[in-house]
Amino acid sequence: MKSADALLPEGDRWLAALADLASREATELRASDLAAVLETQKRIAPLVEALAAHGRQRIDADFRGRIAAVIARRTATLAALAEEIQAARETLAQNNTAHRRLTRLAPVYGGHANNSPRLSVTG
């Protein structure tokens, strides 16, 4: 088993990588690049697991503070992501409602719900 001293360089690298990825995740979310956010989250997961596995060892207050800062950043990013998801759900619900209305009203006006373009040859 590694000593607490042996964890520090490893832990520092993991935490630096986690902080970098958390920053990237926030930037991607602000850019609405949700596919990139998902890929970044996949890269974050093993770092979180590694830090958690070593979390039982003694760590100093500075390291603990750095972890808290990364957690705070990720918490804010995840809250913003939850808002994006909720907005997308609301938009989808509005679109579904509009589609249902159109489907009901189209026959009244002589149209079909699924109007497809028709070829017309004039000459």
N, C-alpha and C positions, 0 to 999 in steps of 0.2 A: 504494500500500500504506500502511496506517495505521502510525503510529509506536507504540511501546510506551506512550507517554504518552496517546495517543488511545484505546488499548484500556482503560485503567483505568476511566473512568466507565462505559463499556459493560460491561466485565467485572464491575465491581462490581454493576451492575444484574442481569446474568445470574446471578451467584453468589448474590445476595440472593434472586432468584426461585427459583433451584434449592434453596437452603436452606429456603425457605418450602414449596415443593412436597415436599421430602423429609420435612419435619416432618408435613405433611398426609398423606403416604403412610403414615407410621408410625402416625398416629392412626387412619386408615381401616382399617389392618390390625388394630390392637388391637380395633376395633369389628367386625371380621369383615365389613366392607363391601368384598368383593373386586371388585365391579363398579367401585366408586369408585377402588380401588387401581389397576385397569387404566387407567381414564381419566386418573388422575394420572400414571401412568407414561408415557402417550402425550404428556402435556404436558411431562414431564421430558426426553424424548428430544431435542427440538430444542435445548434449553439445553445439554445435554451435548455435542451436536455442535458448537454454536457455541463453547463453551469449548475443546473439543479442537482445533478449527480454528485457534484463536488461541494454543494452548498452546506453540507453538514460539517465540513471542515471549518476550522476557525479562519475567519477573514477579517481584515482590519476595517475600521470605520470608513476610510477613504474608498476602498473597493465597494463596500456596501452602499455608500452614497452614489457611486457611479452606476451601480446596478439600479438603484432607485430612480436615477435620472432616465435611464433607458426604459425602465418600466413605465414611467410617467409619459414619455414620448410615445411609446407603443399604445398606451391606454388612450391617449388623445387621438392617435391615428385610427385605432379600432373603433372609437366612438364616431369619428368622421366617416369611416367606412360603413358603419351601421346606418348613418343618416343617408348615405348614397344608396344603400340597398333599399331603405324605406322609400326614398324618392322614386326609385326605379319601380318598386311594387305599386306605388300610387299611380305612376304613369301607365303602367301595364293595365291596372284596373280601369283607368279612364279610357284607355284604348279599347279594352274589351267591352265596356259599356257603350261606347260610340259604335262599335261594330254591331252589337246586338240591336241598337236602335236603327241603324242603317238596314240591317237585315229585315226588321219588321216594317220599315217605312218604304223600302224600295218597291215592293209590289203595288202599293197605293199610287205611286207616281208612274207606274208602267215600266219600271225597270226591274232588273234582277239583282239580287244581292251580289252575284258574281258576274258582273258584266265583263265579257271578254271582248277585246277589239275585233271588229268585223272588217273583212276586206271589202272594199268597194271599188269596182272598176268602172270608170267612166270613159267614154271615148267616142 
